Amino acid sequence: MDLIEAIKKEQGERGLNDTKLSALLGIDLSTWSRIKRGVRPPGGKFLTAVMRNLPEIGLVVIDYMRHDDSEGS
């Protein structure tokens, strides 16, 4: 499952709108909006916040980081 797709699924299951999700993650709403639309790639702070606050999708985050690392090699 794609990282953003997994976050949006968890967001829906928790009944969080974008404002509440960004508050939970400790990021600006505009940052989440740009990441969600693919305008900005998820950075370290964002990925750490997702791992800490949405542990249910931790494996998806790890998979994303592995995939991202392999593209940079």
N, C-alpha and C positions, 0 to 999 in steps of 0.2 A: 504494500500500500504506500502511496505517495505521502510524504511528510505533511504537506498542507492539507491533503484530503483527510489524513488521520486526525489532525488538529481540529479541522472543521467537524468531523464526525463526533469527536469527544466533546467539542463545544456544544453541539446539538444535544447530545445525550445528557449533558449537565444543564441544559437550558440557559446557556450564557449567550447574550448578545455580544457584538464585537467590543463594546465599551467594557463590559464586565470581564471578558476574556483578557483584554489588554491590561486591565487593572490586576487581574490574577497573576499575569505574567510579569507585571511591573514594567511594562513598556508603553510608549505612547500609542494611542489609537491609530495615528497616521503611520507609524512604523508597521503595525500589524496589517493595516490596509495595503501598504506597499508590498509587504512580503506575500500576503494572500493573493495579490494580483500578479505576482511574478516580476514586479518592478525592481524589487530589492531582494537580494539573496539573504537567507537567514544567517545571522552572525552568531558568534560565540555566546554573547549575552543572552540572545533569544533562545538558542538551543539549550543552554544551561537552565534557563527559566522553564522551558517546556519539560525538561527532564525532572526538575524539582517539583513542578506544580501539576504536571499531567503524567505521572509515572506509568500510567496504563499504556502509554504509547512510547515508552522508553526504547523498546527494540526498534521501532520505526526510526527514531532519532539516531540511534547507533547505525542502522543501515544507511540512513541518509549521509552520515558523516563518513562512513566507509566509502560510499559511492563518490562523494565529493572529493575525498582524498585520492581515489584512484584516477579521477579525471585530471588532477593536478600533476600526477607523476609522468 
